[in-house]
Amino acid sequence: MFDHSKLCGRIVEKFGTRKAFCAAAGVTESWLAARLGGKIQFRADEMHHIAELLDFPADQIPGYFFTPKLR
């Protein structure tokens, strides 16, 4: 499991809500929830598209998508 809190924070920072982000990204809220919840992994192309939408460079992808979740 990965900690996506940094990603969620950036979504809210840039779009205000997850719903607004999903509309801009062209995905459903259930699509996002499944990935944030760890039920489905993000694909590489999805991570790059999200990085573009959230305006962070590709070299920062690991910090947004692969931070281990602490127990």
mmCIF file of the C-alpha atoms, coordinates in Angstrom:
data_MODEL
# 
_entry.id   MODEL 
# 
loop_
_atom_site.group_PDB 
_atom_site.id 
_atom_site.type_symbol 
_atom_site.label_atom_id 
_atom_site.label_alt_id 
_atom_site.label_comp_id 
_atom_site.label_asym_id 
_atom_site.label_entity_id 
_atom_site.label_seq_id 
_atom_site.pdbx_PDB_ins_code 
_atom_site.Cartn_x 
_atom_site.Cartn_y 
_atom_site.Cartn_z 
_atom_site.occupancy 
_atom_site.B_iso_or_equiv 
_atom_site.pdbx_formal_charge 
_atom_site.auth_seq_id 
_atom_site.auth_comp_id 
_atom_site.auth_asym_id 
_atom_site.auth_atom_id 
_atom_site.pdbx_PDB_model_num 
ATOM 1  C CA . MET A 1 1  ? 0.000   0.000  0.000   1.00 0.00 ? 1  MET A CA 1 
ATOM 2  C CA . PHE A 1 2  ? 1.121   3.503  -0.804  1.00 0.00 ? 2  PHE A CA 1 
ATOM 3  C CA . ASP A 1 3  ? 0.355   6.764  0.966   1.00 0.00 ? 3  ASP A CA 1 
ATOM 4  C CA . HIS A 1 4  ? -1.327  9.088  -1.546  1.00 0.00 ? 4  HIS A CA 1 
ATOM 5  C CA . SER A 1 5  ? -1.903  11.966 0.892   1.00 0.00 ? 5  SER A CA 1 
ATOM 6  C CA . LYS A 1 6  ? 0.567   14.209 -0.975  1.00 0.00 ? 6  LYS A CA 1 
ATOM 7  C CA . LEU A 1 7  ? -1.274  13.485 -4.231  1.00 0.00 ? 7  LEU A CA 1 
ATOM 8  C CA . CYS A 1 8  ? -4.660  14.166 -2.627  1.00 0.00 ? 8  CYS A CA 1 
ATOM 9  C CA . GLY A 1 9  ? -3.375  17.431 -1.196  1.00 0.00 ? 9  GLY A CA 1 
ATOM 10 C CA . ARG A 1 10 ? -2.104  18.544 -4.600  1.00 0.00 ? 10 ARG A CA 1 
ATOM 11 C CA . ILE A 1 11 ? -5.452  17.654 -6.204  1.00 0.00 ? 11 ILE A CA 1 
ATOM 12 C CA . VAL A 1 12 ? -7.288  19.863 -3.713  1.00 0.00 ? 12 VAL A CA 1 
ATOM 13 C CA . GLU A 1 13 ? -4.665  22.601 -4.015  1.00 0.00 ? 13 GLU A CA 1 
ATOM 14 C CA . LYS A 1 14 ? -4.987  22.754 -7.816  1.00 0.00 ? 14 LYS A CA 1 
ATOM 15 C CA . PHE A 1 15 ? -8.654  21.874 -8.374  1.00 0.00 ? 15 PHE A CA 1 
ATOM 16 C CA . GLY A 1 16 ? -10.448 22.510 -5.078  1.00 0.00 ? 16 GLY A CA 1 
ATOM 17 C CA . THR A 1 17 ? -12.155 19.108 -5.039  1.00 0.00 ? 17 THR A CA 1 
ATOM 18 C CA . ARG A 1 18 ? -11.585 15.580 -6.282  1.00 0.00 ? 18 ARG A CA 1 
ATOM 19 C CA . LYS A 1 19 ? -14.758 15.939 -8.322  1.00 0.00 ? 19 LYS A CA 1 
ATOM 20 C CA . ALA A 1 20 ? -13.363 18.955 -10.195 1.00 0.00 ? 20 ALA A CA 1 
ATOM 21 C CA . PHE A 1 21 ? -10.085 17.109 -10.763 1.00 0.00 ? 21 PHE A CA 1 
ATOM 22 C CA . CYS A 1 22 ? -11.909 14.080 -12.170 1.00 0.00 ? 22 CYS A CA 1 
ATOM 23 C CA . ALA A 1 23 ? -13.867 16.281 -14.548 1.00 0.00 ? 23 ALA A CA 1 
ATOM 24 C CA . ALA A 1 24 ? -10.647 17.908 -15.790 1.00 0.00 ? 24 ALA A CA 1 
ATOM 25 C CA . ALA A 1 25 ? -8.902  14.531 -16.093 1.00 0.00 ? 25 ALA A CA 1 
ATOM 26 C CA . GLY A 1 26 ? -11.828 12.908 -17.875 1.00 0.00 ? 26 GLY A CA 1 
ATOM 27 C CA . VAL A 1 27 ? -12.193 10.122 -15.320 1.00 0.00 ? 27 VAL A CA 1 
ATOM 28 C CA . THR A 1 28 ? -14.878 9.102  -12.862 1.00 0.00 ? 28 THR A CA 1 
ATOM 29 C CA . GLU A 1 29 ? -14.683 9.581  -9.132  1.00 0.00 ? 29 GLU A CA 1 
ATOM 30 C CA . SER A 1 30 ? -14.876 5.797  -8.711  1.00 0.00 ? 30 SER A CA 1 
ATOM 31 C CA . TRP A 1 31 ? -11.836 5.451  -11.019 1.00 0.00 ? 31 TRP A CA 1 
ATOM 32 C CA . LEU A 1 32 ? -9.878  7.778  -8.741  1.00 0.00 ? 32 LEU A CA 1 
ATOM 33 C CA . ALA A 1 33 ? -11.146 6.183  -5.530  1.00 0.00 ? 33 ALA A CA 1 
ATOM 34 C CA . ALA A 1 34 ? -10.128 2.696  -6.694  1.00 0.00 ? 34 ALA A CA 1 
ATOM 35 C CA . ARG A 1 35 ? -6.596  3.861  -7.401  1.00 0.00 ? 35 ARG A CA 1 
ATOM 36 C CA . LEU A 1 36 ? -6.201  5.977  -4.276  1.00 0.00 ? 36 LEU A CA 1 
ATOM 37 C CA . GLY A 1 37 ? -7.591  3.119  -2.203  1.00 0.00 ? 37 GLY A CA 1 
ATOM 38 C CA . GLY A 1 38 ? -5.081  0.656  -3.628  1.00 0.00 ? 38 GLY A CA 1 
ATOM 39 C CA . LYS A 1 39 ? -7.647  -1.593 -5.324  1.00 0.00 ? 39 LYS A CA 1 
ATOM 40 C CA . ILE A 1 40 ? -6.140  -0.797 -8.750  1.00 0.00 ? 40 ILE A CA 1 
ATOM 41 C CA . GLN A 1 41 ? -2.624  0.459  -9.387  1.00 0.00 ? 41 GLN A CA 1 
ATOM 42 C CA . PHE A 1 42 ? -1.967  3.619  -11.365 1.00 0.00 ? 42 PHE A CA 1 
ATOM 43 C CA . ARG A 1 43 ? -0.473  2.907  -14.806 1.00 0.00 ? 43 ARG A CA 1 
ATOM 44 C CA . ALA A 1 44 ? 2.610   4.834  -15.939 1.00 0.00 ? 44 ALA A CA 1 
ATOM 45 C CA . ASP A 1 45 ? 0.657   6.815  -18.545 1.00 0.00 ? 45 ASP A CA 1 
ATOM 46 C CA . GLU A 1 46 ? -1.935  7.761  -15.914 1.00 0.00 ? 46 GLU A CA 1 
ATOM 47 C CA . MET A 1 47 ? 0.763   8.999  -13.541 1.00 0.00 ? 47 MET A CA 1 
ATOM 48 C CA . HIS A 1 48 ? 2.327   11.151 -16.252 1.00 0.00 ? 48 HIS A CA 1 
ATOM 49 C CA . HIS A 1 49 ? -1.064  12.592 -17.249 1.00 0.00 ? 49 HIS A CA 1 
ATOM 50 C CA . ILE A 1 50 ? -1.846  13.400 -13.607 1.00 0.00 ? 50 ILE A CA 1 
ATOM 51 C CA . ALA A 1 51 ? 1.581   15.029 -13.184 1.00 0.00 ? 51 ALA A CA 1 
ATOM 52 C CA . GLU A 1 52 ? 0.811   17.281 -16.154 1.00 0.00 ? 52 GLU A CA 1 
ATOM 53 C CA . LEU A 1 53 ? -2.634  18.209 -14.806 1.00 0.00 ? 53 LEU A CA 1 
ATOM 54 C CA . LEU A 1 54 ? -1.261  18.913 -11.335 1.00 0.00 ? 54 LEU A CA 1 
ATOM 55 C CA . ASP A 1 55 ? 1.744   20.777 -12.702 1.00 0.00 ? 55 ASP A CA 1 
ATOM 56 C CA . PHE A 1 56 ? 4.622   18.854 -11.189 1.00 0.00 ? 56 PHE A CA 1 
ATOM 57 C CA . PRO A 1 57 ? 7.633   17.437 -13.055 1.00 0.00 ? 57 PRO A CA 1 
ATOM 58 C CA . ALA A 1 58 ? 7.877   13.737 -13.881 1.00 0.00 ? 58 ALA A CA 1 
ATOM 59 C CA . ASP A 1 59 ? 10.890  13.325 -11.597 1.00 0.00 ? 59 ASP A CA 1 
ATOM 60 C CA . GLN A 1 60 ? 8.553   14.028 -8.642  1.00 0.00 ? 60 GLN A CA 1 
ATOM 61 C CA . ILE A 1 61 ? 6.181   11.161 -9.538  1.00 0.00 ? 61 ILE A CA 1 
ATOM 62 C CA . PRO A 1 62 ? 7.734   8.770  -6.971  1.00 0.00 ? 62 PRO A CA 1 
ATOM 63 C CA . GLY A 1 63 ? 6.961   11.172 -4.112  1.00 0.00 ? 63 GLY A CA 1 
ATOM 64 C CA . TYR A 1 64 ? 3.313   11.407 -5.143  1.00 0.00 ? 64 TYR A CA 1 
ATOM 65 C CA . PHE A 1 65 ? 2.652   7.773  -6.064  1.00 0.00 ? 65 PHE A CA 1 
ATOM 66 C CA . PHE A 1 66 ? 5.182   5.528  -4.303  1.00 0.00 ? 66 PHE A CA 1 
ATOM 67 C CA . THR A 1 67 ? 5.500   6.793  -0.738  1.00 0.00 ? 67 THR A CA 1 
ATOM 68 C CA . PRO A 1 68 ? 5.130   3.763  1.537   1.00 0.00 ? 68 PRO A CA 1 
ATOM 69 C CA . LYS A 1 69 ? 2.148   3.844  3.872   1.00 0.00 ? 69 LYS A CA 1 
ATOM 70 C CA . LEU A 1 70 ? 3.265   3.697  7.481   1.00 0.00 ? 70 LEU A CA 1 
ATOM 71 C CA . ARG A 1 71 ? 1.367   1.397  9.795   1.00 0.00 ? 71 ARG A CA 1 
# 
